[in-house]
Amino acid sequence: MVQDSTVNEREVVEVLRRFKNERARHLKRKGDPWAFRQALLVVVELDTAAALERGVDIRVLNSFDVTVRADARLWVEEK
């Protein structure tokens, strides 16, 4: 992760580990990798809807998402 990450890096890494393990189990069961990717995107949309319902400003969500995407690109490039 990049140094100025938006949340606790250890927590992010732990969640990523869980997703990686779940993806591996899904593929081992001959699951469609596109189904896994689609599910991840659906989860993001569901989380967005839940945040908006709780009163989180869409501009705050968008700003967070832009920052996280930039962090993610840098993190992937470092690997």
C-alpha positions in Angstrom: 0.0 0.0 0.0 1.1 3.6 -0.4 2.1 5.5 2.6 -0.8 7.9 2.8 -3.4 5.2 2.6 -7.0 6.2 3.6 -7.5 3.5 6.2 -5.4 1.1 8.4 -3.1 -0.8 6.0 -3.2 -4.0 8.1 -7.0 -4.1 7.9 -6.9 -3.6 4.2 -4.3 -6.3 3.7 -6.4 -8.7 5.9 -9.5 -8.1 3.8 -7.5 -8.6 0.6 -6.2 -11.9 2.0 -9.7 -13.0 2.6 -10.8 -12.1 -0.9 -7.8 -13.8 -2.4 -8.6 -17.0 -0.5 -12.2 -16.9 -1.4 -11.3 -16.3 -5.1 -9.0 -19.3 -5.0 -11.7 -21.5 -3.5 -14.2 -20.2 -6.1 -11.8 -21.1 -8.9 -10.9 -24.4 -7.4 -14.6 -25.3 -7.5 -14.4 -24.4 -11.3 -16.3 -21.2 -10.7 -16.4 -18.5 -13.3 -13.8 -15.8 -12.6 -16.1 -13.3 -14.2 -18.8 -14.1 -11.6 -16.3 -13.4 -8.8 -15.4 -10.0 -10.4 -19.0 -9.1 -10.9 -19.9 -10.0 -7.3 -17.1 -7.7 -6.1 -18.5 -4.8 -8.2 -22.0 -5.5 -6.9 -20.7 -5.4 -3.3 -19.2 -1.9 -4.0 -22.6 -0.7 -5.4 -24.5 -2.2 -2.4 -22.0 -0.5 0.0 -22.5 2.8 -1.8 -26.2 2.6 -1.5 -26.0 1.7 2.2 -23.6 4.7 2.8 -26.0 7.1 1.0 -28.9 5.8 3.0 -26.9 6.5 6.2 -26.4 10.1 5.0 -22.8 9.9 3.7 -22.4 12.6 1.1 -21.8 11.3 -2.5 -18.9 13.7 -2.9 -17.2 12.2 0.1 -17.7 8.7 -1.3 -16.4 9.8 -4.8 -13.4 11.5 -3.3 -12.6 8.4 -1.2 -13.0 6.2 -4.3 -10.7 8.3 -6.4 -8.1 8.2 -3.6 -8.4 4.5 -3.2 -8.2 3.8 -6.9 -5.0 5.9 -7.2 -3.5 4.1 -4.1 -4.5 0.7 -5.7 -2.8 1.5 -9.0 0.4 2.5 -7.2 0.3 -0.5 -5.0 -0.2 -2.8 -8.0 2.7 -1.1 -9.8 5.0 -1.7 -6.8 4.3 -5.5 -6.9 
